[in-house]
Amino acid sequence: MAKKRTPEEGAKKVNNPNVMGLRPEVLEQPITQTLELNYMPYAMSVIVSRAIPEIDGFKPSHRKLLYTMYQMHLLGGSRTKSANVVGQTMKLNPHGDAAIYDTMVRLSRGYGALLHPLVDSKGNFGKVYSRDMAWAASRYTEVRLDPICAELFRDIDQDTVDFVDNYDGSMKEPTLLPTTFPNVLVSANQGIAVGMASNLCGFNLGEVCDVTAAYLKNPKINLMEHLKAPDFPTGGQLLYDESALRQIYTTGRGSFQVRARWRYLKSENLIEVYEIPYTTTVEAIMDKVAELIKAGKIKEIADMRDETDLNGLKITIDLKRGTDPDKLMAKLFKSTTLQDACSCNFNILIAGMPKVMGIGEILEEWTGWRMDGVRRRTYYVMKKKQEKLHLLKGLKKILLDIDRAIKIIRETEEDAEVVPNLMIGFGIDNIQAEYVADIKLRNINKEYILKRIEEVAGLEEEIADLQDLVNNPGRIKKLIISELAAVKKKYAVPRRTEIVYDYQPAGALEEDDETPDYPVHVFCSREGYFKKITPQSLRMSSEQKYKEGDGPFLYWEGSNRDELLVFTDKQQCYKTRLSDFDDSKASVLGDFLATKLVMDPGESFVWACLTSDYTGSLLFFFENGKAARVELSAYQTQTRRKKLTGAYSDKSPLAGALHIKEDLEAAAISTEGRCLVFHTALLSPKTTRSTQGVNVMTLKPKWKAERILPLGETHIVNAARYRARSLPAAGALLKEEDRGEEQLTLLD
């Protein structure tokens, strides 16, 4: 029996095949071990080091790029070629020049993806609102840091943030940038990691500074009073929904609607769209409109073109004569991304861990982090002043006997002994002695030394003040508030996205508004042949034509805008509109519903009803004697769905149905010839379409329920004979005088 190879030996065999021409053995590894050893480190690397922004509002790629430009003295300096920046950034970011340049493009003023661009660009950087407008290569464009970046790097050299080694240990880079304002709420950011994503929308800088200052004063403030709504560089109109925004502010997740801004030029009969939602592009909008025109759903547009130029975005829509621009735009808002949903997922790395937070939590984290940064900066300045004070105190001791200090230095034979001799002679430490020994000969006079010593009292006061600042959170908060006020005064700009409080939903102006509204008579046969006839046509010829073996079944008087609900034997409901049918004549068979509505193979029409406002209820009567009353509103949908499944119960075949607008007496008839008269008020309406209903008619084993009719539409003379005191009941056998015609027509 062959000796079983250990995993270590197997691995060695794989890595070092010692037989030429033979395929090396493959070491099997459990999937759980593969996930743990291979996939999990990759997933964590993507989450922590690539895709999710941190509390300063930046991903690592943004931070490395901006810090490189800062080190290249591009803050306040002249522009340099983008290729130079890309090359230098590769010292910190080893992911390739294309990825670095793409990051730079998104941060640039030319591209326009940020409310406050961080890169002052020159050249073609494309546009955020265009899918196909490509940016120029990095060798052609020029960049430098925008002035607002001074707020990102302020006091970065005063120990406000931690520094770590870069990927090869050759230089240092900051773990975060010490932003003086909550950039995480100002700069829009999105990223897709492994198993999670982040989508941060931007807010107006002035509003963010206000809400942060107010939060520092009182953490229990109503955030929505100060931070009204998100703001986007592409403008547009934000449809204000307080509940949706409150959910985002509270949980960090949710969505809201943004629509394009447009104007109608009456003299030229055209519409100009000059601002679009941040989440879409010009090309996506034009492609969708072209698709709608091709499908015949939009007929009011004569031409549409992109007239974007150096003055900004512009989509021009030429209208046909007589078109109502408001109704057309309502259609386009509903059917295209001219109105689009902006989703939010405020997922941010906090201490290396991803966390979804609302605005309040983000402000809590940022203010805590910023207070720590101010405290570290203050401590750094205080330490520098303490070191200077320490030197001046040593100089003060020398002042007591300058001649003695000069004598010690002159009489010391070796240079290395100067500092030790000064330390012994005046009782000062090594640092103070080094400072004294390095004083220039021309400065060894009482005037110079007295001037320096006069700084001691001022330094001591400054150090005491700084120490108090370090230990006093209230003062730190006041300092941050003053910095926020300065940022707002210097960099804040008016809102670009208009907030619309009173607006009409995109679906409010339905296409039906343009559908002709006129009275019609509607006929439907037993086999499902459907005719819509105008009163004028019906007066000319009222004799209906039917297929051999077919006959009249349903009849309505309604409007061309009414909706038709068609029920089949597969418990499905097809929804359509009378306007979808052509006007017909009594002399033709009409449209076959199964073909017109594209029913499933083998599916047959059983019943239908007409409605304009979905009021009332439907009464389904099944062959097992049960009846189910369902609110008609249960079949109303927000979208234009054409088919509903589970339209009624499938426990028993449907014997008949009624559309009840007001409660009435109904007559249920079985195959045995029995009739049961009951009042529909005895049945309570349900909102569940597939409810089985309740027992109404008691049936013998070989009989079943056959049909149901309103009592007023039957030939029953003695109704009292068939009325039941309670349900369920068997009913009574129909007498000859109550039978009437053999063929009864079900009317609605």
N, C-alpha and C positions, 0 to 999 in steps of 0.2 A: 504493500500500500504506500502510495506517494506521501511524502511528508508535507503537511499543511504549511503553507508559507504565511508568515506573519505580515500584518499590514506594512510594517517598516520595510521588510524585505521586498514586498510587492511594489511599494513605491520606488524602491531602489532599482528594481527590475524595469519599471516603466521609464525612469529617467536615464538609465544606462543600459540600453539593449546591447547585449554582447554578441548577438548572432546576426551577421549580415544577411539582409534579405528577409528576415522574419519580422512579422508584425509584433510590436511590443505588447505586453499584456496590459489590460486596462484595470485599474484598481477601482472596485465598486465602493461607493460612498452613500450612506443613507441620505435621503432627501432632507431630513431634519438637520443633519450635520452640514449639508451643502448650504442650506439657508442661513444657518448660524455663522458659518465660517466665511462664506463667500458673499452671500446676498445682503445680509444685515449690515456689514461694514460699508458696502456700497450705498445702501439706502440711507444710512446715517450721514455719510459724507455728502450726499446730495442735499439732504435736509439742512444740515448744519453749515456746510461750507459752500453752498451754491445757490439754492433756489428760494430760501425763505429769508426775508429781510429782518434786520435786528432793530433795536429800539432807536437807533439814530436814523432809521429810515432807509438804510442801504444794504444791498447784498454785498458779499465780498468783492465781486467783480467791479461794482461801482466804486467801492472804497479804495481799492488798489489803484484804479485809474485816476481818481481825483487826487489821491495822495501823491502819486507820481507827478502829476501836473503841478502840484504845490511845490514839490521838491525841485521841479524844473523852473521855478520862479515865474510861472505863468499867471499868477494872481497879481494883476496890475501891470504886468509886463506886456510886451508885444506878442502877437500871435506867432505860432510856429506850425510847420507842416504836421498834419495829423499822423503821418507815418512816423515822425520822430517820437511822438507821444506813445504810439502803439509799440514801437521798439523798446522804449524805456520801461513801459508797463510790463513787458514780458519778464522783467527781473522779479516782479512780484506775482504775476499771473501767468502760469505756464500753459494756458489753454489755447494758444494760437492767436495770430494777429487778426484773423477774421472775426473771432468772437469778441476780442477787445474793441475792434472798430465798431462793431454792431452796438456794443454797450455805449460807446462814445456818441454814436448817432442818436440814440434814444435820449441822452442827456442834453443834447444840443438845442440851441435856440432855433436853428433852421428847421429841425424836424418837428418841433412844437408839441412834444408829448407831455411836457411838464408845465404847470402853472408858472413856476419860476425856474427857467432853464439854468443848469449849472455850468454849461459849456458855451462860451461865446464863440459862435462859429462863423466862418466865412466860406462861401462856396455852396455847392448843391448837396444838401443833406436829406433830400426827399421830404415827404410830408406824412404825418401820422394819419391823415384822413384819406390817403391814397394807398391802394394796394399794389399798384403797378409802377408808381414813380420811384425808380431806383436812385440811390444816392451815389455820388461820385466816389472814385477810389481814393484811398487815404493820401496818395501822393499829390492829389490836386487840391484838397481842402486844407484849411488852416483853422487852428483853435487856440483858445486860451481860457482860463477860468473866468466865469462871470463874477462881477463884484459881490454878489450875495454869498459866494463861497468864503468870503472873509468871516462870515458867521459860522461856517462849518469848521474852520481851522483855528478859530480864536483861542489863544492860550494853549495850543496843542503841545508847545514846548515847555509848558509849566506843569507837567505831570498830571494833567487832567484825565488822561486815559492811559491804559496799559499798552506797551509795545511788545511785540513778539518777533521771533526770527521769521524770515521769509522761507520759502520752500527749500532753499539750499543752504540756509544759515549764513548767507553772505551779507545781509543787511536787515534792518529792523522795519517793521510796519505797524501801524496802530490797529488795535482790535476793534475800535469804534472811533467815530469822529465826534469831537465835543461840540455838537450843534447847540447854539444859544436859543433855538426855538424848536418846537416839536416837528421837525422835518418829516417824521414818519406819517404825520397827518396832512402834510402839505404836498409832498411829492407822491404822485400815483405810482403804484408798484404792483407787479404781479409775477408769480412764479409757480411752476408745477414741479413738485418734488416726487418722491416715491410714496404713494399712499396718502398724500395730502397735498394741498395747494394753498396759495395765498393770493388775495386780490384786494389791494388797498386802493380806495378812491381818494382823490385829492380834495382838500378843503381850502377855502380862501385864507391867505396868510394873515390878514388883519383879524378875521374871525377866530382863527386858531390862537393868535396871541391874546386876544380878549378872553376867550374861554379858559386858557391856561392860567392867566393872571387871576381870573375870577375863581378858578378851582383852587389855586394856592391860598386865596383868602378864605374860601369856604368850600370844602370838598362836597358838601351836600347841595350844591346849586343845581338848578334845572339846566342841563347842558343845552337843550334845544332853544333856550332864550338867547344864548350867545352864539352858538354854532348852528346857524339856520339850516344849512343843507350842503351837500357836496358841491364842488365847483370844478369845471373842466376847462382845459385850454381851448377846446374846440367850440365852446359856447353852448348854444342850444337852449332849450327850455326844460327845466326840471318840473315835473308834475308833482306838486307837493301832496304827499300822503303821510299825514302825521303818524298813523299807526305803523306804517312800514318803516319810516325813518326812526321811530322810537325803538322798534325791534332791532334795527342795525346799531343804534347808539347803545342799546342795552346788552345785546348778545354778540355783536360783531358779525352777524350773518343776516342776510336778507337781500332784497332788491328793490329798485324803484325805477320809474319810467322817465326817459329823457326823449324829447322830440325835437325835430329840426325847426329852425326859424326860417320864415319865408315872407315874401312880399308879392303882391299882385300889381302888375303894371297894366292898368286898364287901357291906356293908349295903344299898347302893342299886343294886348290880349295874351299875356304870358305870365308865368310864375317864375320867380327867382328864389332858389333855395341857397342861402348864404351861410348857414351854420347847421351842422349835422351832429348827431349823437357821437360821443367819444368812442363808442364800441363798434362803430361801423365804418365803412369806407364809401367813397363816391362810386367806385366800380361795382360794389355789392348792391348799392341802391339802383343803379342804372340797369344792371343785369336782371334784377327782380322786376323792375317796371317793364322792361322789354318782354320778359316772360309773361307778365299779366296781359300785356297788349296782344301778344301772340295767341294767348288762350282766349281772347275775346272778353276778358273780365274788365278791362279798362278800355273804353271807347272814346274818351273825351280828349285824348292827347294826340296832337298832330305830329309833334316832333319833340325830341329830348336830347340835350347835348351838354357836355362838360365844358364850361367856359372859364375854368379856373385859370388865373393868371397871377402876375406879381401883386395884384391888389388883394388876392385871397381867393377862397373857395367860392364857386358859383355854379349851380346846376340850373339850366334854363329849360323850362317846359312850355312849349307852344301849345295853346289850347284851341280846340275847335270852336266854331261860332256857337254861342248860346250856352257854353259850359259854365256851371257855377263853380268858381275856384275853391270855395269853402268845402263844398261837398266832395270835390275831387281830392283835396288834401286829406279829408277825413277818411276816404277810401285808402289813400296811399299810406296814411299813418297806421291803418289797421292791417294792411297787406304787405308792407315793406318795412325795412329797418330805418325809415325816416322817423319812426318812433320805436325805440328799442329799450330793452330792460338792461339796467346796469346792476350786476350782481356784486355783492360784497362778501368778503371772507377775511376778516382782520386776524390773520394768523401770523404771529410775530415770534421770533426767537427771544426768549428771556432766559438769560444765564445758560444758553445752549439747549434749552428745551422749547419746542414749539408750543404756542399757547394761543387759542382764539379768544380775543378780548373785545369788549365793548369800548366805546370812547372813554368812559369814566376810568376803566382799568388801565387803558393806554396812558391816560394823563397821570394816573397814580404811579405807574412804572416810570414814565419819563421824568416826572418831577422828582421822584426819589433818586433816579440816576443822575439827573442834572444837579441836584443838591450835593450829591457825593462828589461830582466833578468840581463844583465851586469850592467845596471844602478842601479838596486836594490841591486846587490852585492856590487857595488862600494859605494853606499850610506850606506849600512850596515857597511862596513869596515871603512868608514869615520866617522860614528857615534861612533864606538868603539874607534877610535883614538881621537875623540873630548872628549869623556868621560875620557880617560886617560890623555889628556891635561888638562882637568878641575881639575883632582886630583893633577897633578904636579904643577899647579898654586897655589893650596892651600898649597902644600908642600913648595913652594918657599916663601910664606909669613911666614911660620914657621921658615925658615932658618934665618930670620932677628933676631930672639931671641929664640934660642932653649931652653936656660935656663928658660925663662919665660914660655914656653909651658910645661916643666917638672914641674915647680913650680905649674902651674894651676892644672895639673893632680894630684900632690902629695897633694895639699891642698884641693882637692875636696873630701868630705866625702862619698858621695853616687856615685855608679857607673853610675847611670842614668844621673847624672849631669855633667859627664866629657865632653860629646859632646856639650851640650849647653854652658858650660863655655869656651870651645875652640872657639866656634862660636863667642861668645861675645868678647873674648880676642883678636882675630886676624881678625875679620870681614870676616870669611869664612862661606860657607853654610854647611848644614847638611852632605851632601855626602863627602865634603872635610874633615870635622871634623871627621867623622867616619874613613876615610882613615888614618888620622894622629893618631888617638887614637889606631888603630890596628897595628901601626909600632912596630916591636920588639925592645926591650930595647937595643940590641946590634947594631941596625941600627940608633940609635939616635946619630949620629955623623956627623960632617960637611962633611967628605969625601963621605959618602953614599948619603947624601942629595944633595951635589953638583953634583955627578954623575947622579943622577936622574933628576936634574933640567937641566942638559946639553941636555937631550932628548927633551926639550921643543921646541927648535929652529927647530930640525929635524921634530918633529911632526907637527909643524905649516906649514912647507914646504910640508909635505906629505898630510896634510889636504887640503891645497890650490890646490895641484895637483889633488887630488881626486875630489874636488869640480869642478875644470875645466873639468875633465873627465865626470862628471855627466852632465854638461851643454853643452858639445861639442860632437854632434853626429858623427862628422868626426873622432874624436879620438876613439870613441867606435867602429866604423866600422873598423879602423885599428887594434884595439885590437882583434876583432872577426876574421879578416883575418889572424892575426898571430897565433891565436888558431887553425884555420882551417889548416894552413900550418903545425903546429905541429902534428895535428891528422893525416894528410896525410903521413907525414914522418914516423910516428910510426906504423900506422895500415894499410895503403893502400897495396893492393895486385894486381897483374896483372889481367886483364880481364879473365874471364873463358869462356864467350860466344864469339865465333869468329864472327866478322861482315863480311858478304860476300856481296860485292858490285856488282860483276859480276857473276850472277848465271843464271841457266836455270830453268824456272818454272817447277813445279812437273808434269804438264801435257804436257810438251813439247815433251817428248819421248812417243808418243802414242803407244798403243798396236799394231796399224797397222804396226809399224815398223817391227814387227816380223811376220806379216801376209804375206804369199807368194804373190808376185806381178807378175801376168801373165795375158795376154789378154784373154777375154771371150766374147762370144756372148750371149745376154740376150733376151729371148722371153717371152711375157706375152699375154695371151689370153683375150678375152672379158669378160669372167666370172672370171678372176683372177687366172689362173693357171700359175705358174712362173717356168721358166727353165733357168739355167746358164750352158752353154755348152762351152767347150774348142774348139779352132779351129781344133785341131787334131780329136776330136770326131765328129765335125760337117762335116769334110771332109769325114769321113767314112760313115755317114748317115745324109743327110740334110733334109729328108722329116719329117716334124713335125707332131706329133700325137696330136689330139685334141678330147675332149669329144664331143659326139653327140649334135649338136645344138650350139656348141662353135666354135670359129675360131680365126685367128690371129688378134692382136690388136696393140701391141707395140713391138718395136725391137730396141736394142742398140748394139753398139760395145764399150766395155769399159775395165776396169781393175778390178781385183779381189778386189782391195782396195776401189773401188768407193762406194758411199752411195746411197741408194735407198729411195725415198720419195714416199709413197703410200697414195693416197687421197681416202676418203670414202664419201658415201652419207650423213654422219652425220657431215660433215664439219670438220673432223679430219684428221690429217696427222701422219702416222706411219713411223718412221725413223729406218732404218736398214742398214746393210752393205752386200755387195755381198758375203763377206767372211763368213757370217753367213749361207749361203746356200751351200749345197753340190753340187759338180759338177754333172751334169745330162746328159741325152742323149736325142736325138730327138725322140726316140721311146717310151718315157714315157710321162705321162700327166704333171708331175712336181709337185711342192709344191703349195697347195691351200693357197693363201695369207691370207685369213680370219682366217684360222687355224694356220698357221705359225706365224702370228703376234698377235695372241690372240685378235682379234677384239671384240668389244662389241656385245652382242646378237642383231640380227636383222640388223647389220651393213654390208654394201656391198661395194666392191671395185668399183671405178669409173675411176681412172686414176693414172698414176705414172710417175715419171721422175728420171733420173740418173744424178749424179753430182760428181765431184771430188774436186771442189774448191768453190762451191756456187757462181759462177759468172753467169751473165745473169739475166733474169727475167721470171716469169710465166705469161701467158695470160689466164685468166679464161673467158670463154664465156658462158653466162647464157641463159636459155630458154626465158627470157623476152627481149632478144635482147641487154642486157648490157654486157660490157666487162670490166674486171678489170686487170690492169697490176701491179704485185707485184714483188719487188726485191727478188730474190732467197735467198739473204743473210738474209732476214727476218726469214728464217726457220733454220738458223744456231744457235746453242746453245753452250754455254761454257761447259756444262755438257753433259753426254751421255743420254739425255732424249730420250725415245722411242716413246712418243706420244705427239703431240701438238694439243690442242683444238683450235677452231676458225681458222682453216686453210684457209678458204675462206668464202665469204658472204653466209648467209643462207636465203637471201631474195627471191631467185629463184633457182630452180634446175640447176645443172651444165650440160650444153650441150656438152662442150668439153674444152680442154685446150692445150696450146702449151708451150714448153720450148724454149724461144727466147734467143739465144746467141748473135745474131746480128739482127738488124731490117730487116724485110722482108715484102713481100706482103702476106696477108692471105685472104682466101676465106671463108666467112661465108654463110651457107646454111640453109634455113628454111624448115619447113614441107610443105609449099605451093609450093616449088620447085624454090624459088627465090634464087639468089646468089648475094652477095655483096663482092667486092674486095676492100680492103683498106690497107694502109701501117701502120705497127705497130708503126712507129715513131710518128703517130698522137696521140698516147696514152702515157701519161707521167707515169712513174713508181711510185708506192707508197711503203711506208715502212710498212703500216698497212695491215696485212694479210686479215682482214675481210672487206676491203673497198667494197662498193657496185658497184663501177665502173661507167662508163658513157654510155649513149645510143649510140649504134653503128648501130643497125639494127631496122628499123621501121617495126612493125608487125601488121597485122590485127587481130581483136579479137580472131578468132578461130584458128589462126596459132601460132607456136612457133619456136624458133631457134632450129636447130637439131644438127649441128656439125660445126666444124671449122677446116680448113686444111691449111698448107702452099700452096700458089698458085702453086709452082713447083711440088707438089705431087698430083695435080688434073689433069683431062683430059680436062680442059678448053682450047679451041683453041683461041677464040676471047675474050681475057681478057678485052679489052677496053670497051666492051659492059657492063660489070658489075662493072667497076670502078666508085666510087662516088667522086664527086668534094669536098664534105664536109660531115661531119657526124653530126647527124645520117642520114641514107638513107634507102630506101626500097629495093634497088637492082633491078635486072631484072630477069625475068623467064629464067631458063636454057633452051637453045636450045638442040635439040637431039644430035648434034655433040659434045656438051660440057659436056654431061652427062657421057659418058664413061661407065665403068662397074658399075653395080648397087651397088655393095659392095665396098666401099672405105676403105682403111686401113690407120689408123692414125699412122704416124711415127714420131719419135723424133730424 
